[in-house]
Amino acid sequence: MPITAEPRVGARVLLLDAQDRVLLIHACDPDDPGHQWWELPGGGVETGETLPKTALREI
């Protein structure tokens, strides 16, 4: 049986400091620790939440 995923709405935030450095999160797959990546802070929108409120909550 094929697995289908519902679309997920989320917000990501590009944060820069005074020296134009970017905040990134180093993430890894707990089931495969060798699978690692860098990503912007952010996450999924909760029911009734706006995109700006999601972004603020995530940072």
N, CA, C and O atoms as a Tinker XYZ file with bonds, in Angstrom:
   236  protein
     1  N      0.842000   -1.167000    0.000000    73     2
     2  CA     0.000000    0.000000    0.000000    64     1     3
     3  C      0.897000    1.244000    0.000000    63     2     4     5
     4  O      1.784000    1.358000    0.846000    81     3
     5  N      0.679000    2.184000   -0.943000    73     3     6
     6  CA     1.509000    3.391000   -0.978000    64     5     7
     7  C      1.203000    4.318000    0.197000    63     6     8     9
     8  O      0.064000    4.425000    0.652000    81     7
     9  N      2.229000    4.967000    0.661000    73     7    10
    10  CA     2.075000    5.944000    1.744000    64     9    11
    11  C      1.896000    7.319000    1.117000    63    10    12    13
    12  O      2.703000    7.735000    0.286000    81    11
    13  N      0.854000    8.018000    1.508000    73    11    14
    14  CA     0.643000    9.379000    1.019000    64    13    15
    15  C      0.783000   10.347000    2.184000    63    14    16    17
    16  O      0.347000   10.067000    3.301000    81    15
    17  N      1.383000   11.461000    1.910000    73    15    18
    18  CA     1.590000   12.468000    2.955000    64    17    19
    19  C      0.745000   13.697000    2.659000    63    18    20    21
    20  O      0.622000   14.129000    1.513000    81    19
    21  N      0.173000   14.243000    3.704000    73    19    22
    22  CA    -0.569000   15.492000    3.576000    64    21    23
    23  C      0.439000   16.636000    3.462000    63    22    24    25
    24  O      1.496000   16.593000    4.092000    81    23
    25  N      0.123000   17.650000    2.668000    73    23    26
    26  CA     1.016000   18.815000    2.625000    64    25    27
    27  C      1.126000   19.448000    4.011000    63    26    28    29
    28  O      0.147000   19.500000    4.755000    81    27
    29  N      2.306000   19.921000    4.349000    73    27    30
    30  CA     2.554000   20.531000    5.654000    64    29    31
    31  C      2.957000   21.988000    5.446000    63    30    32    33
    32  O      3.920000   22.281000    4.738000    81    31
    33  N      2.222000   22.881000    6.059000    73    31    34
    34  CA     2.553000   24.302000    5.981000    64    33    35
    35  C      3.493000   24.638000    7.128000    63    34    36    37
    36  O      3.260000   24.254000    8.274000    81    35
    37  N      4.545000   25.353000    6.804000    73    35    38
    38  CA     5.505000   25.722000    7.836000    64    37    39
    39  C      6.101000   27.088000    7.567000    63    38    40    41
    40  O      5.871000   27.686000    6.516000    81    39
    41  N      6.863000   27.572000    8.521000    73    39    42
    42  CA     7.542000   28.859000    8.408000    64    41    43
    43  C      9.018000   28.658000    8.733000    63    42    44    45
    44  O      9.363000   27.984000    9.703000    81    43
    45  N      9.874000   29.244000    7.923000    73    43    46
    46  CA    11.316000   29.256000    8.175000    64    45    47
    47  C     11.752000   30.702000    8.306000    63    46    48    49
    48  O     11.144000   31.597000    7.719000    81    47
    49  N     12.815000   30.933000    9.083000    73    47    50
    50  CA    13.258000   32.296000    9.368000    64    49    51
    51  C     14.740000   32.425000    9.040000    63    50    52    53
    52  O     15.553000   31.605000    9.466000    81    51
    53  N     15.080000   33.449000    8.288000    73    51    54
    54  CA    16.477000   33.756000    7.997000    64    53    55
    55  C     16.912000   34.858000    8.962000    63    54    56    57
    56  O     16.508000   36.014000    8.832000    81    55
    57  N     17.748000   34.476000    9.938000    73    55    58
    58  CA    18.215000   35.421000   10.961000    64    57    59
    59  C     19.664000   35.794000   10.678000    63    58    60    61
    60  O     20.520000   34.928000   10.502000    81    59
    61  N     19.922000   37.093000   10.637000    73    59    62
    62  CA    21.270000   37.611000   10.423000    64    61    63
    63  C     21.678000   38.454000   11.626000    63    62    64    65
    64  O     20.858000   39.166000   12.205000    81    63
    65  N     22.965000   38.365000   11.996000    73    63    66
    66  CA    23.448000   39.235000   13.060000    64    65    67
    67  C     24.119000   40.463000   12.440000    63    66    68    69
    68  O     24.076000   40.647000   11.224000    81    67
    69  N     24.733000   41.296000   13.269000    73    67    70
    70  CA    25.335000   42.547000   12.798000    64    69    71
    71  C     26.468000   42.323000   11.798000    63    70    72    73
    72  O     26.789000   43.220000   11.019000    81    71
    73  N     27.076000   41.136000   11.813000    73    71    74
    74  CA    28.153000   40.811000   10.862000    64    73    75
    75  C     27.630000   40.004000    9.670000    63    74    76    77
    76  O     28.418000   39.417000    8.928000    81    75
    77  N     26.312000   39.972000    9.484000    73    75    78
    78  CA    25.654000   39.220000    8.397000    64    77    79
    79  C     25.896000   37.716000    8.466000    63    78    80    81
    80  O     25.890000   37.035000    7.441000    81    79
    81  N     26.108000   37.202000    9.673000    73    79    82
    82  CA    26.199000   35.744000    9.844000    64    81    83
    83  C     24.783000   35.194000    9.949000    63    82    84    85
    84  O     23.891000   35.843000   10.494000    81    83
    85  N     24.590000   33.994000    9.421000    73    83    86
    86  CA    23.277000   33.347000    9.383000    64    85    87
    87  C     23.192000   32.297000   10.486000    63    86    88    89
    88  O     24.127000   31.527000   10.702000    81    87
    89  N     22.049000   32.280000   11.182000    73    87    90
    90  CA    21.809000   31.237000   12.181000    64    89    91
    91  C     21.289000   29.990000   11.479000    63    90    92    93
    92  O     20.258000   30.033000   10.808000    81    91
    93  N     22.005000   28.875000   11.637000    73    91    94
    94  CA    21.589000   27.584000   11.093000    64    93    95
    95  C     21.557000   26.559000   12.220000    63    94    96    97
    96  O     22.296000   26.674000   13.198000    81    95
    97  N     20.705000   25.571000   12.077000    73    95    98
    98  CA    20.593000   24.479000   13.044000    64    97    99
    99  C     21.193000   23.232000   12.420000    63    98   100   101
   100  O     20.854000   22.867000   11.294000    81    99
   101  N     22.095000   22.573000   13.160000    73    99   102
   102  CA    22.677000   21.313000   12.700000    64   101   103
   103  C     21.762000   20.186000   13.168000    63   102   104   105
   104  O     21.618000   19.947000   14.367000    81   103
   105  N     21.155000   19.505000   12.221000    73   103   106
   106  CA    20.181000   18.462000   12.538000    64   105   107
   107  C     20.688000   17.109000   12.075000    63   106   108   109
   108  O     21.534000   17.016000   11.187000    81   107
   109  N     20.153000   16.052000   12.696000    73   107   110
   110  CA    20.479000   14.699000   12.255000    64   109   111
   111  C     19.259000   13.807000   12.440000    63   110   112   113
   112  O     18.385000   14.084000   13.262000    81   111
   113  N     19.219000   12.742000   11.666000    73   111   114
   114  CA    18.141000   11.761000   11.728000    64   113   115
   115  C     18.426000   10.815000   12.889000    63   114   116   117
   116  O     19.446000   10.126000   12.870000    81   115
   117  N     17.545000   10.757000   13.914000    73   115   118
   118  CA    17.828000    9.881000   15.058000    64   117   119
   119  C     17.910000    8.404000   14.679000    63   118   120   121
   120  O     18.559000    7.622000   15.374000    81   119
   121  N     17.263000    8.021000   13.593000    73   119   122
   122  CA    17.329000    6.634000   13.141000    64   121   123
   123  C     18.541000    6.363000   12.264000    63   122   124   125
   124  O     18.868000    5.205000   12.006000    81   123
   125  N     19.213000    7.415000   11.802000    73   123   126
   126  CA    20.395000    7.291000   10.951000    64   125   127
   127  C     21.331000    8.454000   11.275000    63   126   128   129
   128  O     21.371000    9.439000   10.538000    81   127
   129  N     22.095000    8.344000   12.387000    73   127   130
   130  CA    22.940000    9.456000   12.840000    64   129   131
   131  C     23.936000    9.963000   11.791000    63   130   132   133
   132  O     24.416000   11.091000   11.902000    81   131
   133  N     24.248000    9.167000   10.795000    73   131   134
   134  CA    25.147000    9.602000    9.739000    64   133   135
   135  C     24.484000   10.559000    8.769000    63   134   136   137
   136  O     25.170000   11.232000    8.000000    81   135
   137  N     23.164000   10.634000    8.792000    73   135   138
   138  CA    22.414000   11.548000    7.918000    64   137   139
   139  C     22.242000   12.870000    8.659000    63   138   140   141
   140  O     21.399000   12.991000    9.548000    81   139
   141  N     23.047000   13.853000    8.287000    73   139   142
   142  CA    23.052000   15.150000    8.961000    64   141   143
   143  C     22.872000   16.260000    7.936000    63   142   144   145
   144  O     23.202000   16.089000    6.762000    81   143
   145  N     22.351000   17.393000    8.380000    73   143   146
   146  CA    22.147000   18.536000    7.495000    64   145   147
   147  C     22.057000   19.807000    8.319000    63   146   148   149
   148  O     21.919000   19.764000    9.542000    81   147
   149  N     22.137000   20.943000    7.631000    73   147   150
   150  CA    21.964000   22.266000    8.233000    64   149   151
   151  C     20.650000   22.834000    7.740000    63   150   152   153
   152  O     20.294000   22.662000    6.575000    81   151
   153  N     19.920000   23.517000    8.628000    73   151   154
   154  CA    18.641000   24.087000    8.224000    64   153   155
   155  C     18.384000   25.395000    8.958000    63   154   156   157
   156  O     18.980000   25.675000    9.998000    81   155
   157  N     17.479000   26.189000    8.387000    73   155   158
   158  CA    17.047000   27.421000    9.032000    64   157   159
   159  C     16.103000   27.086000   10.174000    63   158   160   161
   160  O     15.423000   26.061000   10.118000    81   159
   161  N     16.038000   27.928000   11.221000    73   159   162
   162  CA    15.044000   27.717000   12.270000    64   161   163
   163  C     13.638000   27.800000   11.673000    63   162   164   165
   164  O     13.378000   28.606000   10.780000    81   163
   165  N     12.762000   26.978000   12.165000    73   163   166
   166  CA    11.382000   27.014000   11.695000    64   165   167
   167  C     10.670000   25.727000   12.039000    63   166   168   169
   168  O     11.239000   24.823000   12.651000    81   167
   169  N      9.428000   25.662000   11.638000    73   167   170
   170  CA     8.642000   24.469000   11.914000    64   169   171
   171  C      7.228000   24.611000   11.405000    63   170   172   173
   172  O      6.877000   25.591000   10.749000    81   171
   173  N      6.427000   23.618000   11.719000    73   171   174
   174  CA     5.063000   23.552000   11.225000    64   173   175
   175  C      4.105000   24.500000   11.929000    63   174   176   177
   176  O      4.254000   24.818000   13.109000    81   175
   177  N      3.121000   24.938000   11.159000    73   175   178
   178  CA     2.074000   25.816000   11.678000    64   177   179
   179  C      1.079000   24.983000   12.485000    63   178   180   181
   180  O      0.605000   23.947000   12.020000    81   179
   181  N      0.771000   25.437000   13.685000    73   179   182
   182  CA    -0.226000   24.766000   14.511000    64   181   183
   183  C     -1.618000   25.277000   14.153000    63   182   184   185
   184  O     -1.757000   26.370000   13.605000    81   183
   185  N     -2.634000   24.502000   14.457000    73   183   186
   186  CA    -4.009000   24.869000   14.145000    64   185   187
   187  C     -4.344000   26.253000   14.685000    63   186   188   189
   188  O     -4.133000   26.536000   15.864000    81   187
   189  N     -4.869000   27.117000   13.813000    73   187   190
   190  CA    -5.260000   28.459000   14.214000    64   189   191
   191  C     -4.119000   29.463000   14.295000    63   190   192   193
   192  O     -4.348000   30.622000   14.639000    81   191
   193  N     -2.907000   29.047000   13.989000    73   191   194
   194  CA    -1.735000   29.905000   14.105000    64   193   195
   195  C     -1.437000   30.569000   12.753000    63   194   196   197
   196  O     -1.619000   29.956000   11.701000    81   195
   197  N     -0.980000   31.816000   12.792000    73   195   198
   198  CA    -0.579000   32.499000   11.563000    64   197   199
   199  C      0.894000   32.194000   11.275000    63   198   200   201
   200  O      1.628000   31.757000   12.161000    81   199
   201  N      1.315000   32.427000   10.040000    73   199   202
   202  CA     2.719000   32.211000    9.693000    64   201   203
   203  C      3.655000   33.095000   10.518000    63   202   204   205
   204  O      4.665000   32.593000   11.010000    81   203
   205  N      3.365000   34.388000   10.693000    73   203   206
   206  CA     4.249000   35.197000   11.546000    64   205   207
   207  C      4.333000   34.681000   12.994000    63   206   208   209
   208  O      5.410000   34.702000   13.590000    81   207
   209  N      3.221000   34.224000   13.557000    73   207   210
   210  CA     3.249000   33.681000   14.927000    64   209   211
   211  C      4.043000   32.387000   14.979000    63   210   212   213
   212  O      4.740000   32.132000   15.961000    81   211
   213  N      3.949000   31.567000   13.941000    73   211   214
   214  CA     4.753000   30.350000   13.867000    64   213   215
   215  C      6.228000   30.703000   13.856000    63   214   216   217
   216  O      7.015000   30.112000   14.596000    81   215
   217  N      6.609000   31.665000   13.022000    73   215   218
   218  CA     8.013000   32.067000   12.924000    64   217   219
   219  C      8.533000   32.574000   14.266000    63   218   220   221
   220  O      9.637000   32.214000   14.676000    81   219
   221  N      7.753000   33.400000   14.950000    73   219   222
   222  CA     8.172000   33.904000   16.259000    64   221   223
   223  C      8.319000   32.781000   17.278000    63   222   224   225
   224  O      9.274000   32.767000   18.055000    81   223
   225  N      7.377000   31.841000   17.278000    73   223   226
   226  CA     7.455000   30.717000   18.218000    64   225   227
   227  C      8.709000   29.890000   17.942000    63   226   228   229
   228  O      9.372000   29.444000   18.879000    81   227
   229  N      9.031000   29.686000   16.699000    73   227   230
   230  CA    10.161000   28.826000   16.340000    64   229   231
   231  C     11.503000   29.458000   16.649000    63   230   232   233
   232  O     12.479000   28.747000   16.892000    81   231
   233  N     11.571000   30.792000   16.645000    73   231   234
   234  CA    12.855000   31.421000   16.979000    64   233   235
   235  C     12.903000   31.747000   18.457000    63   234   236
   236  O     13.901000   32.282000   18.939000    81   235
